[in-house]
Structure formats: C-alpha cells, structure tokens
Amino acid sequence: MPKFCYIHIPFCKSICSYCDFCKLYYNEELVDKYLDALAEEINSKYKNESLETIYIGGGTPSSLNIKQLEKLFKILERLTKSNNIEYTIEGNIESTDINKLKLYKENGINRLSFGLETINKNNLNFLNRTLNIKKVQTIINQAREIGFQNINLDLMYALPKETITDLEKDLDYILSLDIEHISTYSLIIEEHTKIYLEKVKNISEDLDAKMYNYICQRLNTNEYEHYEISNFSKKGYQSKHNTCYWSNEEYYGFGLGASSYIDNERITNTRSINKYLNKEYIKEKEKITSKTKIEYEIMLNLRKNTGIDLKCFKDKYQKELKDLYDYKNLVKNKLLIESNNKLFIPEDKWYISNEIIVRLLGSEINE
C-alpha cells in the first residue's frame, strides 16, 4: 500500500544544458490543460491511502503562476495527508517570490527544495542557468519569516572547468545560509541533452573523487549527517520522501513521465504531452519478480549510511541475505561492514559504491 506520492510538473521557463528529465517550455494554456489531465489521472488511480510524503517536483513547479499553483493545490486536496506529512515543493529562486511562499505555506507545504547548483557565473552559464545571489538570501529569509523550517538546496559539482577553489566557494556560500538539507550531484552527461550534443567531456575520475571527498569532509565537519551517498542533513531533517525510494517502498507517481511502484509493479508514464492529455497515461509496466525485488532492495538500501537491516530483510523475504549472496570477501576487505545486524558500505568507500554493489550481486549463491 503506497504511503508516498510524487507529483510531476514538467514546465520550465528555460531548459538547463544538462537536464534529461521530462520537461516542457512553459506555456500558460498548456499548463492549464495539463493540470486538468493530472487531476483526472489522480482521480482514476489514487485509492485514498494516507500519505506520509508528497513531493511536487519537475521541471520547475515554481514556474507556474499564482492562479495555476492555486489550481494545483486544489487538485491535491484530493490526497489524504497524514498528520506528520512531509510536503515538499521544488523550485528555482528566480521564479519564487513572497506570494508564492505564502501560498505554499497556506496549503500545507512544509519543505522547500531549491535548485541552486552553483554561484559561479561561468558554471551557471555552462548550465544555462541564471541566479541572483542577493535574491537567494532574500527568499531564504522570507521563507524563514513565514515559518519554513526545512529547506534543501541542490549543489552540482564536477563541471568541466570547475576547480576545487570554485567548489569551496560554492560550499562556503551554502553553509552561510544555514539550511537544513543539502543534495549534491556530480555532473552526468546524458544523451539528448545540450552538453551531450556539444560533445562535452567529463572531468577526470580522480578530480571527481577529490571533489566528492572534499564535499563530504566539509559538510561532516559542519554537523551535516551524510545519510545517503549524495545527501546531507542536519539532525532530524533527512528527506522522508527520498528515503522511501532508497528503502524500496511503494509509491505513487502522477504526471508526465512519472514512475510508480505498486503491488510489485513498476509503472512508467508517457513522456508524450499529447498522449497524456488524451488520458493515455502509461507508457510501460514491469512486473517485479521476487529476485528482482531483492536486487532492488540491495542496490537502493546500500545507498544509505544505515545500509540493509538484515532482520527486516529476513522478515520481508523469509530468507537470510547471507544464504542468497556470499559477501564474506567484501566484508573481509572492508568494502562492506556487517555490524549490529546491518550490512552497509563504509563512507570512505561510497565513491566506489556501484562497483561494490555489482560485486555483491555477482556473488549470488545458486541453490
């Protein structure tokens, strides 16, 4: 039974050079049609479960005007919200103002997430983004005055001409804002993006690792818990919504290109706006076998600092993990730690976590 819900708002006023998410240029008439279709999709699929998180992402949800945001929140009144719900909306600083912040608060939003990425002008140009540094502080201050106590900022690093000094300045600035959560993203060059078509190359793996380790060190020394490979929070401010993904929990996904995981089935919505408006919501469905579900359980949980709870794993699958995979050598070589009935990747090995997970899954014991 899903207790988590993602709402996709695909509209943006400009398209970032690195973005391969499902997105569209903002068009006022199209937004209104899209919201009508979103309402119909929710009404056709949602089964009235009490939700512990709602996450409005994009795209750029803050690109919608006040009237459209009011319409969106009216639609989302249909969703049953638990008493301690985490209710997040994403946005850009440039398209956020005091009126939108007040509207968010009035409608129960209690977590804000802003795509800051960088304060370096050259890197902003590379990403095809704009940022008014003075406005960042203004919006954060206004959010605080209204009562928001849970704010995330995104940081992007490993950009082609970025130096450790550039990264240091970005972190200095973010830390000066004293926000509760920081999500970090190493640049990935995806197909069909502007930078892919321009044949941009990634920085060296050594420099990427150096930047990652520098971020970890800076944030750890500033009392941010490194609770997931790319995410840091002050105590008590972990993202409940994203943790649902990393814990392999079921969730709803509504909107263009959104994904759901319900009743052992992964459902991916169409990216075609015409099909979506025509109520042809679903692109594909994947039935998850017990073996695949266990593999997801391992891959996702090992992203967290708490790793895999071995007792919960046994309760969930009626099998011991050690009877399915021979991971003794990984533990012996300290690539995995087994302690207090948990199996996890130590933080100093998180940079090579993908390699460790591949080796673990490759150690399957054939019965």
Buried (B, 14 or more C-beta within 10 A) or exposed (E): EBBBBBBBBBBBEBBBBBBEBBBBEBEEEBBEEBBEBBBBBBEEBBEEBEBBBBBBBBBBBBBBBEEBBBBBBEBBEEBEBEEEBBBBBBBBBBBBBEEBBEBBBEBEBBBBBBBBBBBBEEBBEBBBBEBEEEBBBBBBEBBEEEEBEBBBBBBBBBBBEBEEEBBBBBBEBBBEBEBBBBBBBBBEBEEEBBBBEEEBEBBEEEBBBBBBBBBBEBBEEBEBBBBBBBBBBBEEBBBBBBBBBBBBBBBBBBBBBBBBBBEEEBBBBBBBBEBBBEEEBBBEEEEBEEEEBBBBBBBBBBBBBBBBBBEBBBEEBEEEBBEBBEBEEBBEEEBBBBEEEBBBBEEEBBBEBEEBBEBBBEBEEEE
